[in-house]
Amino acid sequence: MAERRVAKKSSGPRKRRKLAGKSTELAPNELLAGPAPKAVEELLDAIGEDGGMVFTAYREPFGGHWIIIAGLPIERVEPTPYQRHLSDAHARKLEGVIAKLGRFLDPIIVVRKEVKDSAIRYWTPNGNHRLQAMKALGAKSIVGIVVPETATAYQILALNTEKAHNLRERALEVIKMYQELATLDSAREDSYALEFEEAALITLGLCYLENGRFSGGAYHPILRRSDLFLTKSLEAAIEVRRKRAKALLDLDKAVIEKVEALKAKGLTSPYLKSFVVARINPIRFRPKDAAPLSFDEVMDRMAKGAEKMNIDNIKVEDLAKSGGATEE
């Protein structure tokens, strides 16, 4: 008779992962202490010239960076141009809540960024649904946390906590942001690791631009382990990304052919694509101590695996053992 396994008792609370950064440990009376930097003073004046009203400027308590709380003319605020599409259902829900409570309590985050040939003066990377709800309710102004550093506008994925992004939305936002940033400077792709979140999202974004119905979720776990940030400028790296996206789309065509062949054989499942991808995944059972495969090596092995896959050898029970749905 097999011995019964006894669960180990916890020796105490689980240790928390050490986070990057350290608080400035500013006391409450220090948040307003000291003169504001020149850039902040200039921003205070600009907000007034734009028809806004500054309520206060202070140092936020973690990093000690200066930020401004202000009332802004609502017609001068719009979302960053690379955001996901507005969720009408979520905006309507916010409209109902604000109207029912009779209060708007959650300021949006904005940066001042003039748009050429437009009256727009402010972008919000976090707050579009609240902004649109207030516009629909007829508000003439909106309260915003104005961040002096315009780079905040590109940290959309880290900032946006209003409504969870799915994979397609994240990838499209990243590639649109990538294309915008590539026109601004010659910074390296890996210097924007925080803004882009994952290198894989760049390649997937290009795939979604090419094919809106692309099933990126089937490949995302593989790309996260093989598609890394490049040490090239954005302008140079985008050419590499386009080649990677083409390789992935070509692989997807081969995978779809196998999926259609399985359907013709009588196998039906919403997870057929995930099943085929898992069968040709070269890193699924790769030893932990083995050297990591590059993106090109992974694509090459998967393409050869799809070509060699013998549909006749696949049985219903093989499909039953496969995993569930992928993120999409």
C-alpha positions as CSV (number, residue, x, y, z in Angstrom):
1,M,0.0,0.0,0.0
2,A,1.4,3.4,-1.0
3,E,2.4,5.7,1.8
4,R,0.1,8.6,2.5
5,R,1.8,11.9,1.7
6,V,1.7,14.4,4.5
7,A,1.6,18.1,3.5
8,K,4.3,20.1,5.0
9,K,3.3,22.7,7.5
10,S,4.0,26.3,6.6
11,S,6.9,27.7,8.6
12,G,5.4,31.2,8.4
13,P,4.2,33.8,5.9
14,R,5.6,33.5,2.4
15,K,8.5,35.9,1.7
16,R,7.5,38.7,-0.7
17,R,9.4,39.3,-3.9
18,K,11.8,42.2,-3.5
19,L,10.6,45.0,-5.7
20,A,12.7,47.4,-7.7
21,G,12.9,51.0,-6.3
22,K,12.7,52.4,-2.8
23,S,10.4,55.0,-1.3
24,T,11.8,58.5,-0.6
25,E,10.0,58.2,2.7
26,L,8.7,61.7,2.5
27,A,6.6,62.8,5.5
28,P,3.2,64.5,4.8
29,N,4.5,67.9,5.6
30,E,7.4,67.4,3.1
31,L,5.1,66.7,0.1
32,L,4.6,70.5,-0.4
33,A,8.0,71.5,0.8
34,G,10.5,73.4,-1.4
35,P,10.1,75.4,-4.7
36,A,8.8,73.5,-7.7
37,P,11.3,72.9,-10.6
38,K,11.3,75.4,-13.5
39,A,9.6,72.8,-15.8
40,V,6.8,72.4,-13.3
41,E,6.4,76.2,-13.0
42,E,6.1,76.5,-16.8
43,L,3.5,73.7,-16.9
44,L,1.5,75.5,-14.2
45,D,1.4,78.7,-16.4
46,A,0.6,76.6,-19.5
47,I,-2.4,75.0,-17.8
48,G,-3.8,78.5,-17.0
49,E,-3.2,79.7,-20.6
50,D,-5.1,76.6,-21.8
51,G,-8.2,77.6,-19.8
52,G,-7.5,75.2,-16.9
53,M,-7.4,75.8,-13.2
54,V,-4.5,74.5,-11.1
55,F,-5.6,73.3,-7.6
56,T,-2.2,72.3,-6.3
57,A,1.3,71.0,-7.1
58,Y,3.0,68.5,-4.9
59,R,5.6,65.7,-4.7
60,E,4.1,62.2,-4.8
61,P,5.1,60.2,-1.8
62,F,7.0,57.3,-3.4
63,G,9.5,58.8,-5.8
64,G,9.2,62.4,-4.8
65,H,8.3,63.4,-8.4
66,W,6.2,66.6,-8.8
67,I,2.7,66.3,-10.1
68,I,-0.2,68.7,-10.5
69,I,-3.9,68.4,-9.7
70,A,-5.9,70.6,-12.1
71,G,-9.3,71.2,-13.6
72,L,-9.1,71.0,-17.4
73,P,-11.4,72.0,-20.2
74,I,-12.9,68.7,-21.3
75,E,-12.8,69.5,-25.0
76,R,-9.0,69.8,-24.8
77,V,-8.4,66.3,-23.5
78,E,-8.3,63.1,-25.6
79,P,-6.9,59.6,-25.2
80,T,-3.4,58.7,-26.5
81,P,-3.7,57.8,-30.2
82,Y,-2.4,54.2,-29.7
83,Q,-5.0,53.1,-27.1
84,R,-7.3,50.1,-27.6
85,H,-10.9,50.8,-28.8
86,L,-13.3,52.2,-26.3
87,S,-15.6,49.7,-24.6
88,D,-19.0,51.1,-25.1
89,A,-20.5,48.9,-22.4
90,H,-17.8,49.9,-19.8
91,A,-18.3,53.6,-20.7
92,R,-22.1,53.3,-20.3
93,K,-21.6,51.6,-17.0
94,L,-19.4,54.5,-15.8
95,E,-22.0,57.0,-17.0
96,G,-24.7,55.3,-15.0
97,V,-22.6,55.1,-11.8
98,I,-21.5,58.8,-12.0
99,A,-25.0,59.9,-12.8
100,K,-26.5,57.9,-9.9
101,L,-24.0,59.0,-7.3
102,G,-23.9,62.6,-8.6
103,R,-20.1,62.6,-8.2
104,F,-16.9,62.3,-10.2
105,L,-14.3,61.2,-7.7
106,D,-11.5,59.5,-9.7
107,P,-9.2,62.0,-11.6
108,I,-7.8,60.9,-14.9
109,I,-4.0,60.9,-15.6
110,V,-2.9,63.3,-18.2
111,V,0.2,64.8,-19.9
112,R,0.4,68.0,-21.8
113,K,1.2,67.3,-25.4
114,E,0.0,69.7,-28.0
115,V,-1.4,68.1,-31.1
116,K,-0.5,69.8,-34.4
117,D,-3.4,71.8,-36.0
118,S,-5.7,70.9,-33.2
119,A,-7.1,72.5,-30.0
120,I,-6.1,69.3,-28.1
121,R,-3.5,70.0,-25.4
122,Y,-3.7,67.0,-23.1
123,W,-3.5,63.2,-23.6
124,T,-4.7,60.7,-21.1
125,P,-3.0,57.3,-21.0
126,N,-5.3,56.2,-18.2
127,G,-8.8,57.5,-18.0
128,N,-10.4,57.3,-21.5
129,H,-13.5,55.6,-20.3
130,R,-14.0,58.1,-17.5
131,L,-13.3,60.9,-20.0
132,Q,-15.9,59.7,-22.5
133,A,-18.5,59.1,-19.7
134,M,-18.1,62.6,-18.5
135,K,-18.4,64.0,-22.1
136,A,-21.5,61.9,-22.6
137,L,-23.0,63.4,-19.4
138,G,-22.4,66.9,-20.6
139,A,-19.5,67.9,-18.3
140,K,-17.5,71.0,-19.4
141,S,-14.4,70.2,-17.3
142,I,-12.6,67.2,-15.8
143,V,-10.2,66.9,-13.0
144,G,-6.8,65.4,-13.9
145,I,-3.5,64.4,-12.4
146,V,-1.1,66.2,-14.7
147,V,2.3,64.5,-14.9
148,P,5.1,66.8,-16.2
149,E,7.0,64.0,-17.8
150,T,5.4,63.4,-21.2
151,A,7.1,59.9,-21.4
152,T,4.3,58.8,-19.0
153,A,1.9,58.8,-22.0
154,Y,3.9,55.8,-23.4
155,Q,3.6,53.8,-20.2
156,I,0.0,52.9,-21.0
157,L,0.1,49.2,-20.2
158,A,1.6,49.8,-16.7
159,L,-0.8,52.6,-16.0
160,N,-4.1,51.4,-17.3
161,T,-5.9,49.6,-14.5
162,E,-9.4,50.7,-15.6
163,K,-10.3,47.6,-17.6
164,A,-8.1,44.6,-18.2
165,H,-6.5,44.3,-21.6
166,N,-6.7,41.1,-23.6
167,L,-3.8,39.9,-25.6
168,R,-4.9,41.4,-28.9
169,E,-5.5,44.9,-27.3
170,R,-2.1,44.8,-25.5
171,A,-0.3,43.8,-28.7
172,L,-2.0,46.5,-30.9
173,E,-1.3,49.2,-28.3
174,V,2.3,48.2,-28.1
175,I,2.9,48.2,-31.9
176,K,1.1,51.6,-32.4
177,M,3.2,53.0,-29.6
178,Y,6.3,51.5,-31.1
179,Q,5.6,53.2,-34.4
180,E,5.1,56.5,-32.7
181,L,8.3,56.3,-30.7
182,A,10.3,55.3,-33.7
183,T,9.7,58.7,-35.2
184,L,10.8,60.6,-32.1
185,D,14.3,59.4,-31.3
186,S,17.0,56.8,-32.0
187,A,16.7,55.0,-28.7
188,R,17.2,51.2,-28.6
189,E,14.2,48.9,-28.5
190,D,15.3,47.3,-25.1
191,S,15.4,50.8,-23.5
192,Y,11.6,50.7,-23.7
193,A,11.1,47.4,-22.0
194,L,8.8,48.9,-19.4
195,E,6.6,50.7,-21.9
196,F,6.3,47.6,-24.2
197,E,6.0,45.1,-21.3
198,E,7.0,42.1,-23.4
199,A,9.1,41.8,-26.6
200,A,6.6,39.2,-27.9
201,L,3.8,41.9,-27.9
202,I,5.7,43.8,-30.6
203,T,5.8,40.8,-33.0
204,L,2.2,39.9,-32.2
205,G,1.1,43.4,-32.8
206,L,2.5,43.4,-36.3
207,C,0.7,40.1,-36.9
208,Y,-2.6,41.5,-35.7
209,L,-2.2,44.6,-38.0
210,E,-1.7,42.2,-40.9
211,N,-4.5,39.8,-39.9
212,G,-7.1,41.1,-37.4
213,R,-8.3,37.5,-36.8
214,F,-4.9,36.1,-36.0
215,S,-4.9,33.7,-33.0
216,G,-1.9,35.1,-31.1
217,G,-2.9,33.3,-27.9
218,A,-1.8,30.0,-29.3
219,Y,1.8,31.2,-29.8
220,H,2.1,33.7,-27.0
221,P,3.6,31.3,-24.4
222,I,6.3,30.2,-26.9
223,L,7.1,33.8,-27.9
224,R,7.5,34.9,-24.3
225,R,10.4,32.5,-24.0
226,S,12.1,33.1,-27.4
227,D,11.2,36.5,-28.6
228,L,13.5,38.9,-26.7
229,F,14.1,42.7,-26.9
230,L,16.6,43.8,-29.5
231,T,19.6,46.0,-28.9
232,K,19.0,47.9,-32.1
233,S,17.4,51.3,-32.5
234,L,13.6,51.2,-33.0
235,E,14.0,52.2,-36.6
236,A,16.3,49.3,-37.3
237,A,14.6,46.9,-35.0
238,I,11.2,47.3,-36.7
239,E,12.6,45.6,-39.9
240,V,13.7,42.6,-37.8
241,R,10.2,42.6,-36.2
242,R,8.5,42.6,-39.6
243,K,10.6,39.5,-40.6
244,R,9.6,37.8,-37.4
245,A,6.0,38.6,-37.9
246,K,6.1,37.2,-41.4
247,A,7.7,34.0,-40.1
248,L,5.0,33.6,-37.5
249,L,2.2,34.3,-40.0
250,D,3.7,31.7,-42.4
251,L,3.8,29.2,-39.6
252,D,0.2,30.0,-38.7
253,K,-0.8,29.1,-42.3
254,A,0.9,25.7,-41.9
255,V,-0.8,25.2,-38.6
256,I,-4.2,26.1,-40.0
257,E,-3.7,23.5,-42.8
258,K,-3.2,20.8,-40.1
259,V,-6.2,22.0,-38.2
260,E,-8.4,21.8,-41.3
261,A,-7.1,18.3,-42.0
262,L,-8.0,17.2,-38.4
263,K,-11.5,18.6,-38.9
264,A,-11.8,16.7,-42.2
265,K,-10.8,13.6,-40.3
266,G,-13.8,14.2,-37.9
267,L,-12.0,15.7,-35.0
268,T,-13.9,18.6,-33.5
269,S,-12.6,20.8,-30.6
270,P,-12.2,24.5,-29.9
271,Y,-8.6,23.7,-29.0
272,L,-7.5,22.1,-32.2
273,K,-5.0,25.0,-33.0
274,S,-3.6,24.9,-29.5
275,F,-3.2,21.1,-29.8
276,V,-1.3,21.4,-33.1
277,V,0.9,24.2,-31.8
278,A,1.7,22.2,-28.6
279,R,2.7,19.1,-30.7
280,I,5.3,21.1,-32.7
281,N,6.5,23.3,-29.8
282,P,10.3,22.7,-29.5
283,I,10.6,24.2,-26.0
284,R,7.7,22.4,-24.3
285,F,9.8,19.6,-22.9
286,R,13.2,21.1,-23.4
287,P,15.6,20.5,-20.4
288,K,16.0,23.4,-18.1
289,D,19.7,23.3,-18.4
290,A,19.7,23.3,-22.2
291,A,20.8,26.5,-24.0
292,P,17.8,28.6,-24.9
293,L,16.6,28.6,-28.5
294,S,16.5,31.9,-30.4
295,F,13.3,33.1,-32.1
296,D,14.6,32.0,-35.5
297,E,15.5,28.5,-34.2
298,V,12.1,28.1,-32.7
299,M,10.3,29.2,-35.9
300,D,12.4,26.9,-38.0
301,R,11.8,23.9,-35.8
302,M,8.1,24.5,-35.6
303,A,7.8,24.9,-39.4
304,K,9.6,21.6,-39.9
305,G,7.5,20.0,-37.2
306,A,4.2,21.1,-38.9
307,E,5.5,19.8,-42.2
308,K,6.3,16.4,-40.7
309,M,3.2,16.1,-38.6
310,N,1.3,13.0,-39.7
311,I,-2.5,13.6,-39.2
312,D,-3.2,9.9,-39.6
313,N,-1.4,9.0,-36.4
314,I,-3.5,11.4,-34.3
315,K,-6.4,9.9,-32.4
316,V,-9.3,11.3,-30.4
317,E,-7.7,10.4,-27.1
318,D,-4.6,12.4,-28.0
319,L,-6.8,15.5,-28.4
320,A,-8.6,14.8,-25.1
321,K,-5.3,15.0,-23.3
322,S,-4.5,18.4,-24.7
323,G,-4.8,21.6,-22.7
324,G,-7.6,24.1,-22.5
325,A,-8.2,27.5,-24.0
326,T,-5.5,30.0,-24.5
327,E,-5.6,33.7,-23.7
328,E,-7.1,35.8,-26.6
